[in-house]
Amino acid sequence: MSTTKNPSKALGDYIAAERKKAGMSAVKLADISRIPRSTLRRIESGAIIHPRPELLLRIADALELPVTALFEHVSYTTDAVLPPYRSYLESRYMKLSPEAIDELEIYFSTIAEREGIRYDQPLHEQPSPDKN
């Protein structure tokens, strides 16, 4: 976790440094991650104190970083509520049709239900399969 006084500024500095390391302009990162340029600018400047997890997921994917590397700067944990499965599919697999995403969502929810997983809850609230 970041030890600086302003975690959102530390996050922004980290994203900007990783973006530059990847040889990417802010405009290109915004376009690849499908985030408005002004929003990316505000994240990098530290003006957005708690960026939505799905935005960080998109940025992490575009920069090929683990999302936890971004989460730790703003005190999010992997137990935080992550974006819905559909949002993940739409941002990670942009060329999938809405119909294909619908099919994947149904398939995933069927398997999750069969396994006793409530994927609409934070990870730490998952019921243990041993406690039935």
C-alpha positions as CSV (number, residue, x, y, z in Angstrom):
1,M,0.0,0.0,0.0
2,S,1.2,3.5,-0.7
3,T,2.7,5.4,2.2
4,T,2.4,8.9,0.7
5,K,-0.1,11.4,2.2
6,N,-2.1,11.6,-1.0
7,P,-2.8,8.1,-2.3
8,S,-4.7,9.4,-5.4
9,K,-1.7,11.4,-6.4
10,A,0.6,8.4,-5.9
11,L,-1.8,6.3,-8.1
12,G,-1.7,9.0,-10.8
13,D,2.1,9.2,-10.7
14,Y,2.3,5.4,-10.9
15,I,0.0,5.2,-13.9
16,A,1.8,8.1,-15.7
17,A,5.2,6.4,-15.1
18,E,3.9,3.0,-16.3
19,R,2.3,4.7,-19.3
20,K,5.5,6.4,-20.2
21,K,7.5,3.2,-19.6
22,A,5.2,1.5,-22.2
23,G,5.9,4.4,-24.6
24,M,2.2,5.4,-24.6
25,S,0.8,8.9,-24.7
26,A,-2.1,9.8,-22.4
27,V,-4.4,10.1,-25.5
28,K,-3.5,6.5,-26.6
29,L,-4.0,5.1,-23.1
30,A,-7.4,6.8,-22.9
31,D,-8.4,5.5,-26.3
32,I,-7.2,1.9,-25.6
33,S,-8.8,1.7,-22.2
34,R,-12.0,3.4,-23.5
35,I,-11.8,6.1,-20.8
36,P,-12.6,9.8,-21.5
37,R,-9.3,11.7,-21.9
38,S,-10.4,14.2,-19.3
39,T,-11.0,11.4,-16.8
40,L,-7.6,9.9,-17.4
41,R,-6.0,13.3,-17.0
42,R,-7.9,13.7,-13.6
43,I,-6.8,10.3,-12.4
44,E,-3.2,11.0,-13.3
45,S,-3.3,14.4,-11.6
46,G,-4.8,12.9,-8.4
47,A,-8.0,14.9,-8.7
48,I,-10.1,11.7,-8.6
49,I,-9.7,10.4,-5.0
50,H,-11.4,7.0,-5.5
51,P,-11.5,6.0,-9.2
52,R,-14.0,3.4,-9.9
53,P,-12.5,-0.1,-9.9
54,E,-13.7,-0.8,-13.5
55,L,-11.6,2.2,-14.7
56,L,-8.6,0.9,-13.0
57,L,-9.2,-2.5,-14.5
58,R,-9.3,-1.0,-18.0
59,I,-6.1,1.0,-17.3
60,A,-4.4,-2.1,-15.9
61,D,-5.4,-4.2,-19.0
62,A,-4.2,-1.5,-21.4
63,L,-0.8,-1.2,-19.6
64,E,-0.6,-5.0,-19.1
65,L,-0.3,-4.6,-15.3
66,P,-2.0,-6.6,-12.5
67,V,-5.0,-4.6,-11.3
68,T,-3.8,-5.1,-7.8
69,A,-0.8,-2.8,-8.6
70,L,-3.3,0.0,-9.1
71,F,-5.7,-1.0,-6.3
72,E,-3.0,-0.9,-3.6
73,H,-2.4,2.9,-4.2
74,V,-6.0,3.7,-3.3
75,S,-6.4,1.1,-0.5
76,Y,-8.6,-1.2,-2.6
77,T,-8.0,-4.8,-2.0
78,T,-8.8,-7.8,-4.2
79,D,-11.7,-8.4,-1.8
80,A,-13.2,-5.1,-3.0
81,V,-16.2,-5.4,-5.2
82,L,-14.8,-5.8,-8.7
83,P,-16.7,-4.7,-11.8
84,P,-19.6,-7.0,-12.9
85,Y,-18.6,-9.9,-15.1
86,R,-20.4,-8.2,-18.1
87,S,-18.3,-5.0,-17.6
88,Y,-15.1,-7.1,-17.5
89,L,-16.1,-8.8,-20.7
90,E,-17.0,-5.6,-22.5
91,S,-13.7,-3.9,-21.5
92,R,-11.4,-6.9,-22.0
93,Y,-13.0,-8.4,-25.1
94,M,-14.3,-5.3,-27.0
95,K,-15.0,-7.2,-30.2
96,L,-17.5,-9.5,-28.7
97,S,-21.1,-8.9,-29.7
98,P,-23.7,-8.1,-27.1
99,E,-25.3,-11.5,-27.8
100,A,-22.0,-13.3,-27.2
101,I,-21.6,-11.4,-23.9
102,D,-25.1,-12.4,-22.9
103,E,-24.3,-16.1,-23.6
104,L,-21.1,-15.9,-21.6
105,E,-22.9,-14.2,-18.7
106,I,-25.6,-16.9,-18.6
107,Y,-23.0,-19.6,-18.8
108,F,-20.9,-18.1,-16.0
109,S,-23.9,-17.5,-13.7
110,T,-25.1,-21.1,-14.3
111,I,-21.7,-22.5,-13.2
112,A,-21.4,-20.1,-10.3
113,E,-24.8,-21.1,-9.1
114,R,-24.0,-24.8,-9.4
115,E,-20.8,-24.2,-7.4
116,G,-22.7,-22.2,-4.7
117,I,-20.9,-18.9,-5.6
118,R,-22.7,-15.6,-5.4
119,Y,-20.5,-13.5,-7.7
120,D,-22.5,-10.3,-7.0
121,Q,-20.9,-10.2,-3.5
122,P,-17.4,-9.2,-2.4
123,L,-15.0,-12.1,-2.3
124,H,-14.6,-12.2,1.5
125,E,-18.4,-12.7,1.8
126,Q,-18.4,-15.9,-0.2
127,P,-20.0,-18.8,1.7
128,S,-17.6,-21.6,2.4
129,P,-18.5,-24.9,0.6
130,D,-17.7,-26.8,3.9
131,K,-20.3,-24.9,5.8
132,N,-23.5,-26.3,4.2
